[in-house]
Amino acid sequence: MSLFSMFGALEIGLIFSLVALGVFISFRLLRFPDLTVDGSFPLGGAVGALCISSGMDPFLATALAALAGAGAGVITAILNVHLKIMDLLASILMMIALYSINLRIMGKPNIPLIMEPTVFTILEPSWLIDYIARPVILIIVVLLAKLALDAYFSTRQGLAIRATGSNPRMARAQGVNTGAMIILGMAISNGLVGLAGALFAQSQGGADISMGIGTIVIGLAAVIVGESILPSRKLFFVTLAVVLGAIVYRFFIALALNSDFIGLQAQDLNLVTALLVTFALVIPLIKQRMSRRKRV
Amino acid sequence: MLKANDLHITFNPGTPIETRALCGLSLQIPTGQFVTVIGTNGAGKSTFLNAISGDLAIDSGSILIDDIDVTDQPVWARAKQVARVFQDPMAGTCEDLTIEENMSLAEQRGQRRGLSRAVKTSQRAGFREHLATLGLGLENRLHDRIGLLSGGQRQAVSLLMAALRPSQILLLDEHTAALDPRTADFVLQLTQRIVTEKQLTTMMVTHSMRQALDVGDRTIMLHQGQVVLDVSGEQRKGLDVPDLLAMFEKVRGEKLADDALLLS
């Protein structure tokens, strides 16, 4: 693997670690199986790309993209909390609705951002090569996001969100408005995914309607891989594991696709993802069987 | 002061399995009184408790806690006034959270939850002190996940949690029923200590007539969704389990079909 493709994998891995943090909030903290991310990721990309290409400041455009993602999360949560639609189904409805909405926002299947200024072109110092500068900028963004989430989920409000996911009946008995907590948590989760979508569009030269396909699987894969390489119950390490999981996952994919002797090509990406997730899910089972055999 | 006026709840109305769980139940509990509630299976004990906590919506009637009408309030809004310990030891705590995080949640019951730290160093000393009174060594395990504790330990912590913040009524729903006899005894003694110490207005549902007479200041018996027996003071002091059964039969004018009450 060349240095160039290594930094490329790191860059995409870091962007997807924001997705993974979002998926971690919905799937793990709230226990809300949320497929909205397949729509809110391209939504972030679409809003970001549209705003930048119409001359808006890239930072403001990126913030708006995150807000749009949060809005999508809020609607999914309201479908579930107030209209009593089953969580998984509510998120699928939102996901397919977003496909049309994203096309409407962009007005065409893709918006290129080749010549436009992006948060990366503004932030990267002139003495650093761009493909190294982008991952460095992203490391700072991801670390800030991770630390902010750690701090937030240690506050009273954050604890109420965690209690809502862990034992909703108990949370209500303690006076937690669990419906409001689900809406808030889903907003944070999809806000992160929208942010990731906007950064992805700016790093990959544009937004595309198909950029969201499989986002949820990649996010889940990152969470699962992270949990198996760094198993911990402490919030600080759990979010760190999720971030690392996204990067490690991306490296595996790059390695698999770049090794000529395996003969895999770009179109095999989703198959490799599925295999990797299956493998990560089976590891605990294998470990358990091995230890049982030892004891007998 | 709890006032429940003419509560009606019917499950599956208009269907062949229609069940009238509460049929015009009325009850007043003055501040500081400890009431024990008995009744056969299906008498409406748990339904009554769930109606007061807000877990079940009532068809008609009203519930007032300290003269505030809470009838239409959801569970979380009533939590300011209502503290609760569930029958299932796993239900009253969050197993993924640590002991101190669970206690912090309970200490904030019914309060606005903002962006200040969930567990402050100043709180920990108080938590330790409370846990030390249990004599279970839990004061040294603040950072342990509560899922690691046994059912009895979790139930004891749930009780402490329910009393961390003042309440207008404490609801105990057969909270010793899922525990082994020794642990059940320990939790019951702890209940009496906490209720007396903090002078809590309390309603405890129990399956055991013995327990119902030994604990608290007043005993009520539910049958078919109504209060059929209500004893307190001198009249209650002289009562024994057979007397209670006889009174029940006299009131209802029918033989008790369910042996469960006799056996427990």
Interface residues (C-beta under 8 A of the other chain):
Chain A: Y152 S154 T155 R156 Q157 G158 L159 A160 R162 A163 S166 N167 R169 M170 A171 R172 A173 Q174 G175 V176 N177 T178 R233
Chain B: S53 D55 P74 V75 W76 A77 A79 K80 V82 R84 F86 A91 G92 T93 C94 E95 D96 L97 E101 S104 L105 A106 Q108 R109 G110 Q111 R113 G114 L115 S116 R117 A118 V119 R145
